[in-house]
Amino acid sequence: MNTVNNSFGDEMSSPDQMKKCLEARMEQLAKEDICLAFSGGVDSSLLLKTAADAAAYTGRKVYAVTFDSRLHPSCDLEIARRVAGELGGIHEVITVDELEQESIKNNPVNRCYLCKRHLFSRLAELADGYMDAAVRLRMGLEEVRAGL
């Protein structure tokens, strides 16, 4: 199973170079189906568009997975559904209740990490159970912003 190295390296100095690097990486990943955490925001939309463009050449599928959570407004889910369709992704929804996790409910200082870990473990379960040879694209907002 392939995983994604989110590092763009120090040699990236221009937006055009970063775009080419992202496109090249997506072309490699699109040899298999891609499972992408998708909020419908700018960062995940860029990743979905790039993945869908690469997958169009290989005939593979791109799953845009959104978490339905009571911690986010319901309108976010509708926006994500619409944008995923517009960009060529197969939209999937995972319903989660982060507050069912005692470690998150107690509101510790590392709650964001714990929550993301919980969400991405659910995403990995979907990818493992739904696709034979899934590429897990684990680029969270922080990682994308760090690279771009």
Residue frames as qw, qx, qy, qz and C-alpha x, y, z in Angstrom:
[[0.000, 0.891, 0.453, 0.000, 0.00, 0.00, 0.00],
 [0.422, 0.408, -0.016, 0.809, 1.42, 3.36, -0.98],
 [0.277, -0.792, -0.363, 0.406, 1.57, 6.31, 1.38],
 [0.349, 0.845, 0.118, 0.387, 2.28, 9.91, 0.57],
 [0.544, -0.253, -0.169, 0.782, 5.36, 11.86, 1.50],
 [0.068, 0.917, 0.392, -0.031, 4.05, 15.37, 2.00],
 [0.395, -0.651, 0.172, 0.624, 7.41, 17.10, 1.73],
 [0.585, 0.802, 0.116, 0.030, 7.98, 19.32, -1.28],
 [0.779, -0.012, 0.022, 0.627, 11.63, 19.94, -0.35],
 [0.250, -0.710, -0.034, 0.657, 13.66, 23.10, -0.09],
 [0.324, -0.035, 0.554, 0.766, 14.24, 23.31, -3.83],
 [0.099, 0.709, 0.656, 0.241, 10.68, 24.54, -4.36],
 [0.241, -0.263, -0.138, 0.924, 10.84, 28.28, -4.81],
 [0.269, 0.064, -0.238, -0.931, 7.98, 29.27, -7.08],
 [0.669, 0.172, 0.435, -0.578, 4.27, 28.44, -7.20],
 [0.733, 0.466, -0.341, -0.360, 4.77, 26.99, -10.71],
 [0.304, 0.395, -0.856, 0.140, 7.46, 24.62, -9.43],
 [0.337, -0.058, 0.766, -0.544, 5.27, 23.53, -6.53],
 [0.746, 0.316, 0.118, -0.574, 2.34, 22.95, -8.89],
 [0.635, 0.463, -0.589, -0.188, 4.47, 20.81, -11.19],
 [0.063, 0.292, -0.894, 0.333, 5.74, 18.80, -8.22],
 [0.535, 0.099, 0.578, -0.608, 2.18, 18.21, -6.96],
 [0.763, 0.414, -0.138, -0.476, 0.98, 17.20, -10.44],
 [0.463, 0.443, -0.767, -0.018, 3.89, 14.81, -10.87],
 [0.154, -0.159, 0.865, -0.451, 3.22, 13.20, -7.49],
 [0.664, 0.232, 0.364, -0.610, -0.49, 12.83, -8.28],
 [0.683, 0.449, -0.458, -0.350, 0.38, 11.18, -11.59],
 [0.231, 0.301, -0.905, 0.193, 2.36, 8.58, -9.63],
 [0.318, 0.031, 0.735, -0.598, -0.44, 8.09, -7.10],
 [0.669, 0.316, 0.050, -0.671, -3.15, 7.85, -9.76],
 [0.360, 0.265, -0.867, -0.220, -1.81, 4.46, -10.81],
 [0.199, -0.297, -0.906, 0.226, -4.11, 3.26, -8.05],
 [0.253, -0.783, -0.467, -0.323, -7.40, 4.57, -6.65],
 [0.221, 0.265, -0.374, 0.861, -6.99, 7.57, -4.38],
 [0.414, -0.701, -0.580, 0.020, -8.81, 8.20, -1.11],
 [0.259, 0.346, -0.134, 0.892, -8.62, 11.86, -0.14],
 [0.172, -0.586, -0.591, 0.527, -9.86, 13.54, 3.02],
 [0.134, 0.398, 0.410, 0.810, -12.04, 16.32, 1.60],
 [0.051, -0.467, -0.530, 0.706, -13.51, 19.28, 3.46],
 [0.305, 0.785, 0.502, 0.196, -14.59, 21.22, 0.39],
 [0.209, -0.893, 0.053, 0.396, -12.21, 24.06, 1.29],
 [0.386, 0.844, -0.327, -0.177, -9.49, 25.53, -0.87],
 [0.184, -0.579, 0.793, 0.048, -6.68, 23.18, 0.18],
 [0.553, 0.048, 0.830, -0.050, -8.53, 19.90, -0.24],
 [0.631, 0.692, 0.235, -0.261, -10.20, 21.19, -3.43],
 [0.228, 0.784, -0.534, -0.219, -6.78, 21.81, -4.95],
 [0.289, -0.322, 0.901, 0.011, -5.74, 18.27, -4.05],
 [0.632, 0.350, 0.656, -0.218, -8.97, 16.78, -5.39],
 [0.541, 0.784, -0.048, -0.300, -8.74, 18.66, -8.68],
 [0.109, 0.680, -0.708, -0.156, -5.13, 17.61, -9.17],
 [0.416, -0.118, 0.897, -0.096, -5.92, 13.99, -8.23],
 [0.654, 0.509, 0.479, -0.289, -8.98, 13.87, -10.50],
 [0.441, 0.789, -0.307, -0.298, -7.02, 15.29, -13.44],
 [0.036, -0.511, 0.855, 0.079, -4.30, 12.67, -12.96],
 [0.497, 0.084, 0.838, -0.209, -6.82, 9.85, -12.53],
 [0.640, 0.607, 0.108, -0.457, -8.59, 10.86, -15.74],
 [0.381, 0.641, -0.623, -0.236, -5.51, 9.59, -17.63],
 [0.009, 0.282, -0.952, 0.120, -5.26, 6.30, -15.77],
 [0.590, -0.241, -0.593, -0.492, -8.94, 5.47, -15.45],
 [0.368, -0.161, -0.778, 0.483, -8.65, 5.15, -11.68],
 [0.322, -0.780, -0.473, -0.254, -11.12, 6.50, -9.12],
 [0.194, 0.267, -0.407, 0.852, -10.73, 9.36, -6.69],
 [0.433, -0.636, -0.639, -0.004, -12.79, 9.18, -3.51],
 [0.020, 0.471, -0.212, 0.856, -13.37, 12.53, -1.81],
 [0.521, -0.424, -0.726, 0.149, -14.24, 11.64, 1.77],
 [0.155, -0.550, 0.128, -0.811, -15.96, 14.18, 4.02],
 [0.247, -0.184, -0.829, 0.468, -16.59, 13.76, 7.72],
 [0.382, -0.616, -0.357, -0.589, -20.12, 14.50, 8.89],
 [0.446, -0.133, -0.625, 0.627, -19.67, 15.78, 12.41],
 [0.236, -0.856, -0.460, -0.020, -21.71, 17.75, 14.88],
 [0.465, -0.570, 0.006, 0.677, -18.62, 19.91, 15.37],
 [0.162, -0.101, 0.449, 0.873, -19.03, 21.35, 11.86],
 [0.472, 0.361, 0.168, -0.787, -22.00, 23.16, 10.32],
 [0.683, 0.296, 0.667, -0.026, -24.26, 20.98, 8.17],
 [0.495, 0.837, -0.010, -0.233, -23.87, 23.41, 5.27],
 [0.131, -0.673, 0.685, 0.245, -20.19, 22.34, 5.06],
 [0.548, 0.028, 0.833, 0.066, -21.28, 18.85, 4.08],
 [0.571, 0.703, 0.407, -0.122, -23.51, 20.13, 1.28],
 [0.192, 0.894, -0.321, -0.245, -20.75, 22.39, -0.04],
 [0.323, -0.458, 0.807, 0.187, -18.27, 19.50, 0.02],
 [0.629, 0.306, 0.715, -0.013, -20.74, 17.26, -1.85],
 [0.486, 0.844, 0.163, -0.160, -21.28, 19.86, -4.55],
 [0.052, 0.846, -0.490, -0.204, -17.62, 20.76, -4.97],
 [0.507, -0.259, 0.811, 0.134, -16.52, 17.10, -5.05],
 [0.647, 0.500, 0.575, -0.003, -18.95, 16.47, -7.90],
 [0.342, 0.925, -0.048, -0.157, -17.79, 19.54, -9.79],
 [0.070, -0.772, 0.616, 0.138, -14.14, 18.52, -9.48],
 [0.692, 0.327, -0.599, -0.235, -14.63, 14.88, -10.50],
 [0.021, -0.283, 0.878, -0.384, -14.43, 13.06, -7.18],
 [0.568, -0.358, -0.702, -0.239, -16.68, 10.28, -5.90],
 [0.233, -0.525, 0.353, -0.738, -18.05, 11.80, -2.72],
 [0.631, -0.271, -0.719, 0.103, -18.23, 9.58, 0.35],
 [0.327, -0.676, 0.183, -0.635, -19.36, 10.62, 3.82],
 [0.542, -0.096, -0.755, 0.358, -18.18, 9.21, 7.13],
 [0.450, -0.753, -0.134, -0.461, -20.39, 10.13, 10.08],
 [0.559, 0.067, -0.592, 0.576, -18.36, 10.68, 13.22],
 [0.443, -0.852, -0.138, -0.243, -18.94, 11.92, 16.74],
 [0.457, 0.495, -0.502, 0.542, -15.59, 13.09, 18.00],
 [0.344, -0.529, 0.393, -0.669, -17.02, 13.71, 21.44],
 [0.951, -0.195, -0.127, -0.203, -17.67, 9.99, 21.92],
 [0.731, 0.259, -0.419, 0.473, -13.90, 9.76, 22.40],
 [0.582, -0.748, -0.238, 0.212, -13.11, 10.35, 26.08],
 [0.617, -0.204, 0.087, 0.755, -9.66, 11.64, 25.20],
 [0.152, 0.387, 0.325, 0.849, -11.20, 14.39, 23.06],
 [0.369, -0.742, -0.476, -0.296, -14.21, 15.09, 25.26],
 [0.615, -0.602, -0.247, 0.445, -11.92, 16.01, 28.16],
 [0.246, 0.958, 0.045, 0.142, -10.60, 18.90, 26.03],
 [0.729, -0.432, 0.134, 0.513, -6.84, 18.37, 26.48],
 [0.022, -0.771, 0.269, 0.576, -4.26, 20.69, 24.96],
 [0.097, -0.276, 0.811, 0.507, -3.57, 18.13, 22.20],
 [0.570, 0.398, 0.595, -0.403, -7.26, 17.72, 21.30],
 [0.534, 0.676, -0.218, -0.459, -6.70, 18.77, 17.68],
 [0.147, 0.451, -0.869, -0.139, -4.10, 16.05, 17.22],
 [0.324, 0.058, 0.903, -0.276, -6.32, 13.46, 18.90],
 [0.591, 0.538, 0.318, -0.511, -9.30, 14.47, 16.79],
 [0.465, 0.641, -0.475, -0.383, -7.32, 14.34, 13.52],
 [0.030, -0.307, 0.951, -0.008, -5.89, 10.95, 14.50],
 [0.474, 0.265, 0.746, -0.385, -9.40, 9.68, 15.13],
 [0.584, 0.641, 0.049, -0.495, -10.71, 11.06, 11.82],
 [0.370, 0.608, -0.644, -0.279, -7.83, 9.70, 9.76],
 [0.233, -0.140, 0.956, -0.113, -8.12, 6.28, 11.38],
 [0.587, 0.453, 0.539, -0.401, -11.74, 6.23, 10.18],
 [0.495, 0.716, -0.279, -0.406, -10.59, 7.31, 6.72],
 [0.057, 0.461, -0.878, -0.114, -8.02, 4.50, 6.68],
 [0.458, 0.131, 0.837, -0.270, -10.75, 2.00, 7.64],
 [0.624, 0.627, 0.200, -0.422, -12.86, 3.17, 4.70],
 [0.356, 0.695, -0.552, -0.291, -9.93, 2.97, 2.31],
 [0.129, -0.305, 0.943, -0.031, -8.94, -0.50, 3.50],
 [0.453, 0.254, 0.800, -0.299, -12.48, -1.83, 3.42],
 [0.530, 0.689, 0.240, -0.432, -13.73, -0.11, 0.29],
 [0.525, 0.757, -0.348, -0.176, -10.85, -0.26, -2.14],
 [0.980, 0.019, -0.058, 0.189, -8.52, -3.10, -3.02],
 [0.684, 0.030, -0.033, 0.728, -5.38, -1.05, -3.60],
 [0.067, -0.962, -0.252, -0.083, -6.05, 2.32, -2.07],
 [0.466, 0.281, -0.218, 0.810, -3.58, 5.13, -1.93],
 [0.343, -0.791, -0.450, 0.234, -4.19, 7.02, 1.27],
 [0.315, 0.552, 0.002, 0.772, -3.57, 10.65, 0.63],
 [0.508, -0.660, -0.461, 0.306, -3.11, 11.94, 4.17],
 [0.306, 0.251, -0.025, 0.918, -2.56, 15.60, 3.56],
 [0.204, -0.747, -0.561, 0.293, -4.24, 17.55, 6.29],
 [0.130, 0.967, 0.153, 0.157, -4.63, 21.29, 6.17],
 [0.421, -0.832, 0.290, 0.215, -1.48, 21.90, 8.21],
 [0.691, -0.155, 0.554, 0.437, 0.62, 19.66, 5.99],
 [0.501, 0.654, 0.428, 0.373, -0.64, 21.23, 2.77],
 [0.025, -0.997, -0.009, -0.077, -0.01, 24.74, 4.02],
 [0.582, -0.637, 0.397, 0.313, 3.45, 23.72, 5.20],
 [0.652, 0.061, 0.583, 0.480, 4.28, 22.43, 1.72],
 [0.336, 0.677, 0.431, 0.492, 2.64, 25.15, -0.30]]
